Structures are given as structure tokens and as C-alpha cells.
Amino acid sequence: MFWNIFKKKTPQQALSKDNLKILPVTNNPPPSKDITVPVAFLKRLIPVAQLLTEHEMQHLAITSANFLPGAIIFNRGTEIDALIYIVKGKIFMEANNGSEFEVNTNTFKALYPLSTGKLHYFTAIAGSNVTVIYLPKTILQFNQDIIAVVNKELNIPDHLKDNPFINRFHYNFLKGELIIPSLPDIALKLRKAIQQDCEITDIVKIVNLDPVISAKLIRVVNSPIYRPLNPISNCLDAINRLGLTTTRNLVTSFCMNNLIKSNNPLINKLIQHTWLQSIRVSSISYTLAQLVQKVDPDEALLAGLLHNIGALPILTFADSLPQDSYQQNDLTLCINEMQGQLGSVILEKWEFPDKLKQIPLRSTDWFCSTTEDINLNDIVLLAKYHHFLASPDHSKLPLLVTLPAFQKMGQQSLTPEMSLQLLDDAKQQIAETMNFFSH
């Protein structure tokens, strides 16, 4: 059997793409057969493990098919009717511009489906004797209707239910004793004033209550991002130039850096790590929103800052405990698994609109897709992906082209090379945006 595909194998004499003889496409694809796949194997596949319970995995209808070297597994532009995973051999993926890459069973990429979305973005060619399995495409719909506001209990994965720190954290959540950060007073007053259609002079008075926020707003409006014809030196002119919605989003963003402080070196380190990730994702979100011109860049910037806000109550809770009662790995596991749910709770408490409340939850799922056109969450997902491209764990990322958000880019569609070039070209703007929030 081929379930132990991630163990080391003896190198095979696989054909290279250059000398591979491509077999003609026929109307009769290789016959597929119904098979039973061990649950232990399915638990390794992404996003299967994140979306299905063990019981649901046991009842999945799964088929498999074998392909000879050179056989076309699927053609680009054809409809995707299943999630396809490689479990044996090597596959060449070829785009319409001639670019290509390999996927084989010795890499982390084999844990992800070869395609998602509506249409195949690549042509898949067997580079050796290949076996693939087909899982129902409906798996991806299991979490599309989640607009979570978790008000009773958190969904804790089975493999974490024996973790003492996580159990203690969940117990405090159920008792209502968990400390949820409050939106700073100036941000609350500003949001309410704008909702009540207050005069611009009243808005200016609120912003001027905090000289630091006021100064940052003036600095932003004079930056290359907004490029005023003449320098702006007062809060009234800055708000008139930016507009009320952008002003509200920027003030909220400026307040985010001061939601939690700690004297514990470990907690402080994780706070800074979380904050740096949020400002980088928000900066890239802003740049991508400008590129696609279908999402408000300032809203994208705020959404990027909010995408991992659910980490804050976890860090606050840990800060209240003795330092020897948990390990850093406990905090990392808890943040990775539950920050999406907690982020939704926080934004519900802050009375944010639904499309922002969904961001923390949906930005934890690379394959989330809720609309035909690119939307705010797609932008944040792509920004988060590009942020992780620069991390040591980038090899564990899915293929960029398999992300539904990537496939919605249309005429601005990114190849991996183009996306890296885009970020390189936008370095100055990203650095400028990050500078607003890092001080």
C-alpha cells in the first residue's frame, strides 16, 4: 500500500520533464475505483484534518486512479470536480505561460490538494507511475457558512483536549472569567460619533483628545500613500482629506499596539511577534487591495491588523499564571488553534461589522472561499501567505496556485515569481505603512 508515502524511499529513475513523452489525451480517463483510506492518513491531509471529524472521515467516498508516465491527469481550464491528492510518484504541473514545478510524495506539498476552486490552473502530467486519490469537493464547503460568534464554548481539536494549559484556558472562558481586551476609548468614541453622523468639528475634538493619535493621522496624510497637493498640518484638514471611514479605520489601527503589555519576557516576546505579524500582513493587504482595486485599501489594512487579534486573550491569560505552569509550545498550540474563534468573539464585543468579524476565523483557512469575486478575506489570506513566504516554515505552505483567493486575481493573477516581484516592487510602500504602526 502507499499510505506510508512520507517515509524515505530509494531514489527512482523518474523521467525528467524534458525527455518525458506526453501521452495523447483520451476521452476515457484511467478507471477509478472506490477505496478505503485509513483515517490516520486522512488526518494528515490539508484541509481535510481541519474541516472533518474522525467520524466524517470514516464515511468519505474516496476513489483512486493510476497513471503511466506522460499521462495527463487533468488539463488547465477544465472544471474541478474533486480534491485530488498525489499518494505515489511524481507530477509535473505546467501553467499556460510555460512555467512549471514538480509535486511528489516526498514533499510537504503532497499534503495539499493539487487544485482547488472552479477550474484547474495547471495541466498535471505524470512524471512517473502515479497514484492519486479523489475526495469530494464538498469538503471545502464544511466551513464556508461559519460566521462565528462563539458565545458558549470553544471548539477544541481532539489532539489538544489533554493539554492542561488549554483545558484551564477553556474552563476560564466557559466561566466568563477570561479577560477580553476592550477597544480603546478614543476608538469607541470615534466609531459612535461617526455612526451618529456628528459634525466634523466633533470628530476632530475626539481625535485631538489623544495627541499621539492626532500626530500619527497628520503624518499618514502627508505620506506618499495619500500624497496631498500641499502639506497638511492640522487634524481638521487631515480628516477632510482622508474621509470619516478611513479616519475611523486608521485611528482604530493606531490603538491596536497598546492593547496588552507584559513584564514576562516570554509573553512580551510573543506579543511583539504577534504585533509584527499583524502589521506586516496589514501592510501587504493594503498593497494588494490597491493592486486589485476591488477592495478598499484602508479597510484591508485594518482587516490585516485584526486577523490575529484572538491571540491577545490567550497571552493575557498566560500572563496571569505562574511562569512554570506552561511551556511556550502550549501557548503556540493554543494560539494556532483558537485565535480565529477568539478573534471573532472580540470583534463581536467591539460591535464591528460582519465582514470584519469573519476575518479572524476565515484567515486561518487557506482554502476558504465565500464569494465569486475577490473580497476582503481573500486579500488578507494572500497577504498572510506572502508574509509566511519569508519565514523558515515557508516549505509547509500550500502551492500558491491552489488557493481560491489566488485564482480570483483575474488579470492581475500572480505567479509565484510575480508575487515575489510585486512585494519587492512595493517594499518602500510596505515599509512606510509598517512604520505608521510600529512606533
Stockholm file with secondary structure:
# STOCKHOLM 1.0

chainA/1-439         MFWNIFKKKTPQQALSKDNLKILPVTNNPPPSKDITVPVAFLKRLIPVAQLLTEHEMQHLAITSANFLPGAIIFNRGTEIDALIYIVKGKIFMEANNGSEFEVNTNTFKALYPLSTGKLHYFTAIAGSNVTVIYLPKTILQFNQDIIAVVNKELNIPDHLKDNPFINRFHYNFLKGELIIPSLPDIALKLRKAIQQDCEITDIVKIVNLDPVISAKLIRVVNSPIYRPLNPISNCLDAINRLGLTTTRNLVTSFCMNNLIKSNNPLINKLIQHTWLQSIRVSSISYTLAQLVQKVDPDEALLAGLLHNIGALPILTFADSLPQDSYQQNDLTLCINEMQGQLGSVILEKWEFPDKLKQIPLRSTDWFCSTTEDINLNDIVLLAKYHHFLASPDHSKLPLLVTLPAFQKMGQQSLTPEMSLQLLDDAKQQIAETMNFFSH
#=GR chainA/1-439 SS CCTTTTSCCCCCCCCCTTTCCCCCCCSSCCCCEEECCCHHHHTTSTTHHHHCCHHHHHTCCEEEEEECTTCEEECTTSBCCEEEEEEESEEEEECTTSCEEEEETTSGGGGSCSCCSSBCSSEEEESSSEEEEEEEGGGGGTTTTCCCCCCSCCCCCGGGTTCHHHHHHHHHHHTTCCCCCCCCHHHHHHHHHHHTTCCHHHHHHHHHTSHHHHHHHHHHHTSTTTCCSSCCCSHHHHHHHHCHHHHHHHHHHHHGGGSCCCSCHHHHHHHHHHHHHHHHHHHHHHHHHHHHSSSCHHHHHHHHHHTTTTHHHHHHHHHTSCGGGCCHHHHHHHHHHHHHHHHHHHHHHTTCCHHHHTHHHHTTCTTCCCSSSCCHHHHHHHHHHHHHHTSTTGGGSCCGGGCHHHHTTGGGCCCHHHHHHHHHHTHHHHHHHHHHHCC
#=GC SS_cons         CCTTTTSCCCCCCCCCTTTCCCCCCCSSCCCCEEECCCHHHHTTSTTHHHHCCHHHHHTCCEEEEEECTTCEEECTTSBCCEEEEEEESEEEEECTTSCEEEEETTSGGGGSCSCCSSBCSSEEEESSSEEEEEEEGGGGGTTTTCCCCCCSCCCCCGGGTTCHHHHHHHHHHHTTCCCCCCCCHHHHHHHHHHHTTCCHHHHHHHHHTSHHHHHHHHHHHTSTTTCCSSCCCSHHHHHHHHCHHHHHHHHHHHHGGGSCCCSCHHHHHHHHHHHHHHHHHHHHHHHHHHHHSSSCHHHHHHHHHHTTTTHHHHHHHHHTSCGGGCCHHHHHHHHHHHHHHHHHHHHHHTTCCHHHHTHHHHTTCTTCCCSSSCCHHHHHHHHHHHHHHTSTTGGGSCCGGGCHHHHTTGGGCCCHHHHHHHHHHTHHHHHHHHHHHCC
//
